Amino acid sequence: MKTSIATVSISGNLREKLAAIAAAGFDGIEIFEQDFIADEASPREIGDMIRDHGLEITLFQPFRDFEALPEPYRAKAFDRAERKFDVMQELGTDLILICSSVHPKSLGGIDRSAADFHELGERAAKRGLRVGYEALAWGRHIDDHRDAWEVVRRADHPNTGLILDSFHTLGRKLDPESIRSIPGDKIFFVQLADAPLIEMDLLYWSRHFRNMPGEGDLDVTRFMQAVMATGYAGPISLEIFNDQFRGGNTKSIAQDGYRSLVALMDDVARAEPDIDGPTIPARAQPLGVSFVEFASRGEEARNLESLLSALAFEKVGTHLNKAVTLWQQGDIRIVINEETSGHAASMWSARGTSVCDLGIKVADATAAAERAKALGADPFSQPLGPGELPIPAIKGLSGSLMHLLDDTADMDQVWSREFASDAAPTGAGMTHIDHLAQTMSYDEMLSWSLFYTSLFEMQKSPIADVIDPDGLVRSQVVETKDGAFKVTLNGADTHRTLAGSFLAETFGASVQHIALATQDIFATLATLKDRGFETLEIPSNYYADLTARFDLPSGLLAQMQQHNVLYDQDDSGSFFQCYAPTTAAGFFFEIIQRVDGYRGFGGPNAPFRIAAQKRMQRPKGVPAR
C-alpha cells in the first residue's frame, strides 16, 4: 500500500509540510499548486527537495474548468493544460487531477467532455503523462463519480483515467457499491476524507469540515472496500480541508493522517478477505484501567497521600528500587512517583502534581504495542532496575505515558515482584475506575478520539456541549462496547472555563478527573465521612429542581442532599455521583454508582458541578502564585 497526502491537508509552509509528512511515514504527496507557487525554489528544485525527503509526487493538482467549453475558452483551456504539463515535467510527476467544471460557460454533455479528454490524453501521452478526472460534488454538469466514469470510458484513452474522492461520493449520499464495476486499471488515483454529518452547503462543508478517516461520520471503510474490489493498486491518499488543521500542529496532523490510513486499510482488509492490506494486529480489546500514576514531590505528594487516605486507599507497597509507592482499594491502583530523574520527574518539573502514566489492561499487550507502533505511536522505554519487568509502553496525550498490561505470567506479577504488595484492602467499597476524564484544547479532540478508536476496540459518542459559567467545553466519550474502559475527552476553547484553566495552569496536563465506582454510594460515603472526607457542596436549588424532574423514592432526596450526591437517569437505569473538592493541582476525584445498566456520565449535572467547583476556586483575577 502506497500512502500519500495532499499538501493542502496540513499547516505550515511547503518545507515544514514535507518534513512532517516524511517523518510521519508517508510514501508520497499530492502537491497542491499554491504550495509550490508560494515557495521561492523552481519547480525542478522543489521536485528534487521532495525526493530528498524520500517522497514521490503522486499527483499534481488541481486543474479546474477544463471540459465542454465553447471556443475560444476551449482553446485557452488546452493551452493552460500544456503549461501545467510543463510544470509537471519540471517537478517530476506524471499525473494531474482535473476536477469537473463549474465554469459558467461550460456546455456539458458526456460525449463533448469525452472528446475533450481523449484529445487531452493524446497530448499527455506525447509527454509520458496521465490525466485523471474527478467529479466534484458541486460540479456544474458532472457531480457523480458514475458520470465521470462514463466520460472516461467514452474518452477511451490509456492516458485518461478516473480519480475517486470519498467525500464527493459519500457527501452526496451516493452508493459506493457502484464503484465495484469500474476496472481497477482505469482508476488512476483515490483520495480520502471523512466529515461530520452536518446539513449545509456541500462546497462549504467540503472546504471547512473534512477530517481524517475515522474522525467523522462517513462510511469511508465501505467506500474503500468497493475501490479495492476493483483491483485498484495505486496510492491511497488524503485530501483534507479543515480550518482547525490549517492552524494546527503540522507534525501531529501528519501523524494523524498516517494513522488514519493504516487503520482504515486494516479495516478494509478484514472486511474484504481477498484484499491485501497492512499486516498488523487487530485492535486491542481494553479490559479496564490497571493503574494511574501521579508524578509528585514533597509537600504536594503528602497532600495527595492525605486525600487518598481520606478516600480509604491504603499504601500497600513501596517500589523495590524507586521512590514510588502503591495505593490500592479494590481493583483501583494509584501510584505516586517521587523520583528525581526519569519521565515522572520531567513531568513533575513541567506540570507539578499530575497524572504522568496510565496502565491499560488488554488481552495481549505485545500485540497492542505492535499495532500502536504500526499506527505511528512513539514507543517508550527507560532503563530497568533489578527485578523490574519490561512492560510495553507508548507516549500518550500531552507527553504522558500509556503502559499496556495483560495477564501473562510476568505482567501479572508486576505488583508483587516490584512492590511486594499485600492483598487489596476493602477500603470504602470502591471497586474499580469507572472512567477517566482527559482535558485538551478543542482542536486536539479529533486527534485523540482517533488515537483511541484506531488503537483500541472502542466506539465514540457524538460531541456534546458542556456549559461552564465562563464558556463552553465540548465533550466526547470513547468507550468499549461492554463499558470496561471509558474515557471522556473534554475540549476547552478558553482558559476561563474550568477545563481551560486546568490546562493553562498545569501547562497541558491531561487527566483532570478520575471516576471511582462503588455498588453503594451512600454506604461508601458514610465510611468516608468517618475518615474526614468531605464532598463538594451542591446548592439546595439543585435538589429542589430534582423533585420536579424525577419521581424519587421517599427519603432518597434527603439522603442525596446530605451527602451532596447528584442524580441522573436514562431509559436503562439511574446514576449517582459526587465529587471530592478540586485539589490545588487542579484534578479531582468523582465517586459514582451505576444502577440497572445506566450508560451515561451524568451530563445534565455538569453545569451545576462546574459552578460548584468554580465557587471553591480563588476569585477571578487573582494570580495562581
C-alpha positions, 0 to 999 in steps of 0.5 A: 500500500502506497500512502500519500497526502495532499499538501493542502491537508496540513499547516505550515509552509511547503518545507515544514509540510514535507518534513512532517509528512516524511517523518510521519511515514508517508510514501508520497504527496499530492502537491497542491499548486499554491504550495509550490507557487508560494515557495521561492525554489523552481519547480525542478528544485522543489521536485528534487527537495521532495525526493530528498525527503524520500517522497514521490509526487503522486499527483499534481493538482488541481486543474479546474474548468477544463471540459465542454467549453465553447471556443475560444475558452476551449482553446485557452483551456488546452493551452493552460493544460500544456503549461501545467504539463510543463510544470509537471515535467519540471517537478517530476510527476506524471499525473494531474487531477482535473476536477469537473467544471463549474465554469459558467460557460461550460456546455456539458454533455458526456460525449463533448467532455469525452472528446475533450479528454481523449484529445487531452490524453493524446497530448499527455501521452506525447509527454509520458503523462496521465490525466485523471478526472474527478467529479466534484460534488458541486460540479456544474454538469458532472457531480457523480463519480458514475458520470465521470466514469462514463466520460472516461470510458467514452474518452477511451484513452490509456492516458485518461483515467478516473480519480475517486474522492470519498467525500464527493461520493459519500457527501452526496449520499451516493452508493459506493457499491457502484464503484465495484464495476469500474476496472481497477486499471482505469482508476488512476488515483483515490483520495480520502476524507471523512466529515461530520454529518452536518446539513449545509452547503456541500462546497462549504462543508467540503472546504471547512469540515473534512477530517481524517478517516475515522474522525467523522461520520462517513462510511469511508471503510465501505467506500474503500472496500468497493475501490479495492474490489476493483483491483485498484493498486495505486496510492491511497491518499488524503485530501483534507480541508479543515480550518482547525488543521490549517492552524494546527500542529503540522507534525501531529496532523501528519501523524494523524493522517498516517494513522488514519490510513493504516487503520482504515486499510486494516479495516478494509482488509478484514472486511474484504478477505481477498484484499491485501492490506497492512499486516498488523494486529487487530485492535486491542480489546481494553479490559479496564484501567490497571493503574494511574500514576501521579508524578509528585514531590514533597509537600504536594505528594503528602497532600495527595497521600492525605486525600487518598487516605481520606478516600480509604486507599491504603499504601500497600507497597513501596517500589523495590528500587524507586521512590514510588509507592502503591495505593490500592482499594479494590481493583483501583491502583494509584501510584505516586512517583517521587523520583528525581530523574526519569519521565515522572520527574520531567513531568513533575518539573513541567506540570507539578502534581499530575497524572504522568502514566496510565496502565491499560489492561488488554488481552495481549499487550505485545500485540497492542504495542505492535499495532500502536507502533504500526499506527505511528505511536512513539514507543517508550522505554527507560532503563530497568532496575533489578527485578523490574519487568519490561512492560510495553509502553507508548507516549500518550496525550500531552507527553504522558505515558500509556503502559499496556498490561495483560495477564501473562505470567510476568505482567501479572506479577508486576505488583508483587515482584516490584512492590511486594504488595499485600492483598487489596484492602476493602477500603470504602467499597470502591471497586474499580475506575469507572472512567477517566476524564482527559482535558485538551484544547478543542482542536486536539479532540479529533486527534485523540478520539482517533488515537483511541478508536484506531488503537483500541476496540472502542466506539465514540459518542457524538460531541456534546456541549458542556456549559461552564459559567465562563464558556463552553467545553465540548465533550466526547466519550470513547468507550468499549462496547461492554463499558470496561474502559471509558474515557471522556475527552473534554475540549476547552476553547478558553482558559476561563472555563474550568477545563481551560484553566486546568490546562493553562495552569498545569501547562497541558496536563491531561487527566483532570478527573478520575471516576471511582465506582462503588455498588453503594454510594451512600454506604461508601460515603458514610465510611468516608465521612468517618475518615474526614472526607468531605464532598463538594457542596451542591446548592439546595436549588439543585435538589429542589429542581430534582423533585420536579424532574424525577419521581424519587423514592421517599427519603432518597432526596434527603439522603442525596442532599446530605451527602451532596450526591447528584442524580441522573437517569436514562431509559436503562437505569439511574446514576449517582455521583459526587465529587471530592473538592478540586485539589490545588493541582487542579484534578479531582476525584468523582465517586459514582454508582451505576444502577440497572445498566445506566450508560451515561456520565451524568451530563445534565449535572455538569453545569451545576458541578462546574459552578460548584467547583468554580465557587471553591476556586480563588476569585477571578483575577487573582494570580495562581502564585 
